[in-house]
Amino acid sequence: MIKSRYITAHEIAEDCGIAKSTAYTLIRAMNAELREMGKITISGKVPRAFYEFKTYGGGQ
């Protein structure tokens, strides 16, 4: 299966073992950070690379 460039709340919830509502909260926070950086965001999704950096890459 080919992974999309964007990760959804369902995938984040599954990956972290959290509720989908909590995953949406995380997505909103990450999208806010991306907007501050001048990036275009999509509601309910976040770039997979950014998510992986923030969770596994030591993002501060």
BELMO-V840773 format. One record per residue. RES is the residue in one small letter. OMEGA is omega in whole degrees, 0 to 359 (999 if undefined). D_LAST is the distance of its C-alpha to the last C-alpha in Angstrom with 2 decimals. Layout:
res->RES omega->OMEGA d_last->D_LAST
res->RES omega->OMEGA d_last->D_LAST
//
This chain:
res->m omega->179 d_last->30.83
res->i omega->179 d_last->28.86
res->k omega->177 d_last->25.31
res->s omega->176 d_last->24.55
res->r omega->181 d_last->21.84
res->y omega->178 d_last->20.59
res->i omega->183 d_last->19.75
res->t omega->179 d_last->21.43
res->a omega->179 d_last->21.01
res->h omega->180 d_last->23.69
res->e omega->179 d_last->21.91
res->i omega->179 d_last->18.59
res->a omega->179 d_last->20.78
res->e omega->182 d_last->22.65
res->d omega->185 d_last->19.74
res->c omega->183 d_last->18.02
res->g omega->181 d_last->21.37
res->i omega->178 d_last->20.83
res->a omega->178 d_last->23.09
res->k omega->180 d_last->23.11
res->s omega->177 d_last->22.76
res->t omega->178 d_last->19.43
res->a omega->177 d_last->18.37
res->y omega->177 d_last->19.52
res->t omega->178 d_last->17.42
res->l omega->179 d_last->14.23
res->i omega->179 d_last->15.69
res->r omega->180 d_last->16.47
res->a omega->180 d_last->12.96
res->m omega->178 d_last->11.68
res->n omega->177 d_last->14.90
res->a omega->178 d_last->14.49
res->e omega->178 d_last->11.29
res->l omega->178 d_last->13.38
res->r omega->177 d_last->16.34
res->e omega->178 d_last->14.74
res->m omega->179 d_last->14.26
res->g omega->181 d_last->17.95
res->k omega->175 d_last->17.92
res->i omega->182 d_last->20.57
res->t omega->176 d_last->19.68
res->i omega->180 d_last->21.95
res->s omega->176 d_last->22.27
res->g omega->179 d_last->21.79
res->k omega->176 d_last->20.11
res->v omega->179 d_last->16.89
res->p omega->183 d_last->16.87
res->r omega->181 d_last->16.83
res->a omega->180 d_last->14.94
res->f omega->177 d_last->11.97
res->y omega->181 d_last->12.21
res->e omega->176 d_last->12.54
res->f omega->182 d_last->9.56
res->k omega->184 d_last->7.32
res->t omega->185 d_last->9.61
res->y omega->186 d_last->10.94
res->g omega->178 d_last->9.25
res->g omega->177 d_last->6.29
res->g omega->183 d_last->3.78
res->q omega->999 d_last->0.00
//
